[in-house]
Each structure stands twice: as C-alpha cells, then as structure tokens.
Amino acid sequence: KRIGNVRCRMKTCREHQIISYHQQLYIYFLLIGQIVRFLSILSVETPKNGFKANF
C-alpha cells in the first residue's frame, strides 16, 4: 500500500501513518516558527529601514 509517494516499509501501514502525521506536525511547527521569526524581524526592522529587513 502506498501513502503519497512513500512506500510503506513498516510492519503495518497504521504505524507509518502515525509517523508521517508526527512528521507533518513537526514541519508545521518549524514553518510557524519561521513565520514568527520573520514577522518579528520585520516589525523590528521596518521602523528603521522601511522594508529592507536584514536576514
């Protein structure tokens, strides 16, 4: 059974779904962290430099 593009190499596909779900959560948390950092950088840099944020 295939889930997306990943072949199921686990004992059961249910385990694989749980693991991929946790990976998705982790990726979402990373994305949210990046967005929060980006927004905080913008809010700090905007008064000084307009929209030229330093990365």
N, C-alpha and C positions, 0 to 999 in steps of 0.2 A: 504493500500500500504506500502510495506517495502522498506526502503532505507538502504542498507547494512544490518547490524544486528539490527538496531534501528527501533522499531515500531513507526509509525507516530501518536503521540498523540496531534499534533497541530490542529488548526482549518483547515488549509489547508496544504498540503504537500509542497507547494511552500515556505511558511514561514519556514518550517523545513529545507528545502534545504538551504535557505539563512543563517539560524542559524548555520547549520553544516559547511557551507562554511566559515563563520567567525571563527568558532572554529578551522578549519583546518589552516586558516591564522595565528591565534594566536599560534597554535602548531608549525607552520613553523618558526614564529618569535622567539619562545623560542629555537628551535633547532639551528637556525642561531646564536642566542646569545651565546648558549653553545659552539658551534664550535669556534666562535670568541674568547671567553674566553679561551678555550682550546689551541688555536693556540698562543694567546698572552702569556699564561703561558709557553708553550713550548719554544717560542722564548726568553722569559726571562730566563728560567731555563737551556736551552740547553748549553750555553757557560760555565756555572759553573759546572753542574753535568752530562754532557752528556745527556742521555735520561731519567734520573731519575727525572721526574717532581714531584713536591710536590703538592698534592691536598688537 
